[in-house]
Amino acid sequence: MSSETFIPHPSCTVASGDCFVAARCIGKCQTCLPAYEANVELTEALRLLKELHEYTLMFRGMTGYVDGSGIDATVKRAGIFISRNRP
């Protein structure tokens, strides 16, 4: 048995705990891109997240949606993330 301890990345998406059993990342949760390509991908992802955020807020205004659901928490978190990472 190995004395090394596996600690999943913060981006881990495997909730079953199988990563602990395998002692390695099995969900490909961590990107493996060179820094430049990762920055390009992140910039595109932020642009898409911003569009989705704006669309969701616009749709909420049209429907009179009431705050409080899981999507509401996600939209608020996305707004914080977008504002922190503006160019």
N, C-alpha and C positions, 0 to 999 in steps of 0.2 A: 504494500500500500504506500502511496506517495504521501510525503509530509507537507506538500504544497496545498494551499487552500485556494479554491476557485471562488472568486467573487464576481457575479454577473455585472455587466456594464449597466449604467443607469438607464440605457435605452432598451433593456431586455424586454422582450415581448412574450417569453415563454413562462406562463403562470404555473405550469405543472410541477416545476422543480426538477425536471429532467436534466437541466444544465448542471445542477449540483451532482446528480448521479453520474453523469458523464464527465464531470470536472472540466467542462469546456463549453463554449458558446455553441449551441446547436440551432439557434433560430436565425442566424445571420443578422442579428439586431444591430451590430456595429458595422458601419460602412468601412470598406477597405479601399478607399480612393486616395490617390495622391492629393496633397494639400490644394493645389490649384483646381483640380477637377471637383474636389469636395466643396470648395468655395463657390464654384459655378453652380453646382447642384443645389447648394443651400440657398443661393440667391434666387434661383428659379422657384424653389419650394416656398420661400418667403413671399415671392410675388403671387404665386397661386393661393397661398394662405390668405393674403391680403384681399384678393378678389373674392374668395369664398366668405371671408369675414364681412366685407362690404355688402355682398349679396344677401347674406343671412340677416344683417341688420335692416336692409331695405325691405326684405320680405316680412320681417317681424313688424315693421311699421305699417305695412299694408294690411296685415291680417289681425293686428291688435293682439298679438301673441303675449301671454303673460309670462314674466320671468320665473325661473325656478327649476327648469328641467336640466338634465345632463348636458344637453346641447347648449343651454345658456351658459353654464360654467365653462364649457369648451370655448365658446365664442369670446367670453371675457378673457380667458387665459390667452387665446390667440391674439386678442387686441393688445394685451400687455407685451407679448412676445414681439409683435410687429412694431410697436412703438419703441421698444428697446433697441431694435435692430434696423432702424431707418438709416439710409445712407446720408 
